Amino acid sequence: MIREIALSLNRQGVGQDSGILFLDEIQAIPQALSALRHLHEQRPDLAVIAAGSLLDFTLTDASVSMPVGRVEHHFLGPMTFTEFLIARGETLLSQLMQRQLHPETFSAVAHERLCGLLREYLLIGGMPQAVAAYCGNLDPVAASRVHRSILTTYGDDFGKYTKGTDRERIRRIFEVLPNTACSKGSSQSISSRLASRRHSPLS
């Protein structure tokens, strides 16, 4: 497997030293998942990270043989509030958050500062690129541009997830979801909003 990777990259020395081999979008070659077992047996010193935006779909395919006992599953999520504090340079507050689990034990100064930063976190979110854009100059507009870019990318990816489902319906549901969050009867609200948009021109 390593030899094939080296040939495809036209690069010598791939995997010769102990380290980390990162295989992104591995679902594009399902056979590579099955080959992980043999790779582990041949190179137990080499750590391998396999990632993919559509990996869940590949793992549910019965024809794909998973190397049982050789793979650990890890799920990457948005940055937590504590990680956001670190990105903002608030090292002392992040350490305080990790040491003290009960907010009532915080001093008034720390509590007020944390509440302000929490409002920032709720506005900016935990997407690393958006956080980095915001922390550069504390510019929420810069983070908003990243948010719009991410949403556009999600929309472009719907075709990969549909598997025969109406792609346009999924896109419309995705558009109305933010307006129905935390509302009662969300499913009915989504249905009514979809109905009102049914004959609207496509954007």
N, C-alpha and C positions, 0 to 999 in steps of 0.2 A: 504493500500500500504506500509506504513512504517512497519507494522507488518510482512509482507511478506519479506521485505528487511532484517529485523532483523533476521528472521528465516533462510534465505539463507546464511547470514553471521555468524549465530550462535553467535550473539552478543547482549547483552542487552543494553538498553539505547539509541538505535538509534532513533533520532528525538524527544527525550524527552525534550530537551532544545531548546530554540530559537537559530537559527544559519543559516547555509547554508547546504542544502542537494544537493550534486553534483551527477547527474546521467549521467555517460559517456556511449557512444555508445547505447543510448536509442532506436535507430532505430531497434535494435535486438529484442525488444519487443514492437511492435507498439501500443499494448493496453495500455502501460504505458503512452503514450502521451495523450490518451483520459482520463486517470485516473488523470491527473494533475489538472483538474477542481475540481474534488471531493477532492483532496488533499488540494487545496487552500481553499475550503469551510470549511474543517475540521480543517486545521492548517494555518490560515492566517498569523500567526506570523513566519512561517517557510519559508525562501527564498529557492527556488529550481532552480538549474541550470541544464538544460538538454542539452547535447551536443552529437554529433555523426559525424563521418567522412562521413557517407552515409545518413545523416538526410534529405538532400534535396530530395532524391529519395522517402523516406517514406512520406514526406509531399505532394508529388504530387500524392500519391495513394488515389483515391477517397474513398476507404473503411476505411481510417483512419479519425476519427472524431477529429478535433482540438478544444480545449477549447477556443472558441472565447471570447475575452475580458479578458482572464486570462493569456495570454502569451505575452511577449515582445520579439521581435526578435533582436538579436545582432550578428554581424559578426566580427570574430576575424581575423585580418590580420597581416602581418609582422610588425616588429618594424619600427617606423618612424625614420627619421634622428635625430630628437630631442631625442627620446628614446635611440638611439644608442649613442648619446653624453653622456647621463646620465650613460649608461653602461660603457662607457670609462672613467668615472670619471670626465668628463668635465662639471661640474655643472654650472659654471659661463657662459660658452658659451651656454649651453642649456637654461638658463634663458634669455640670450641676444636674442636668437632665438625667444623665446616666447614673448618678449617685443617689439622687433623691427621687423616689417613685411617687411620693405624695405631694401634690401641688401646695397643700396647706402649709407645708414646711418651708416653702420659699419665702425669702424676704420680700417686702413690698417693692423694693427696687427691681429685684430679679423678676418678680411676677409681672410688673408693668412692662418691663423690657421684653419678656417672653411673649406677652399678649400681643405687643406690637409686631414682633417677628412672626408670630403665628398668623396674623392677618396677612402679612406678606406671603407666607407660605401657602395660604389658602388661595391667594390671588395668582401666584406664579405657578403653583403645583410642583410636582416632583420629577418632571422630565429633565434629565441632566442637561441637555442642550439649552433648554429654556432657562434653567437656573443659572447656567454659566453666562448666558446673554444678559440676564438681569443683574447678576453680581458684578459684572464689569463696570457699569456706571449707575447701578440701581435704577435702570431704565425699564419700566414695565412695558413700554411700547416695543422694545427689542424682544422681550419675552413673548409678547403677543404675536409678533411676526413668526417666531419659531412655532408657536401653537398652531397658527394657520397653516404653516408648511407641513406640520405633522398630520393635521386633519386632512389636508389634500392628499398626502401620501397614503393615509388609511383608505380614502375613497378610491384611489387608483388601484389599491390592492383587493378591492371587493371581488373583482373578477376571478381571483385565485381561490377565493373561499366559497363561491356560490355552489359549485357542483350541481348545476341545473336549476338552482333557485333563482328567482327573478332578481337580477342584480339591481335593477332600478328601485324595486321595493326596499331592498336592504339599504340603499343609499338614502331613500326618503326617511326610513326609520331612524337612521343615524343622524339625520338633520334635525328631527323633531325631539329626539331624546333629551337634549339639554333643557328644553322648555317644559318637560314633564317631570324632571327630577324632584323628588320629595313631595310630589303632589298626590292627593288621594285618588284612587281609581286610575292609576297610571295607564293600565292597559286600555281602558275606555278612552282616556285622553289621547293616547297615541293613535287609536283608531279614528277618532274624530278629526284629529289634525291631519292624518293621512288622507282622509276623505276630502277635506277642504283643499288639499294640495293635488288631488288626483287629476284635476283638469287644468292645473296651473302649468305654464310653460317651464320646460326644463332649464335649469341654470347652467 
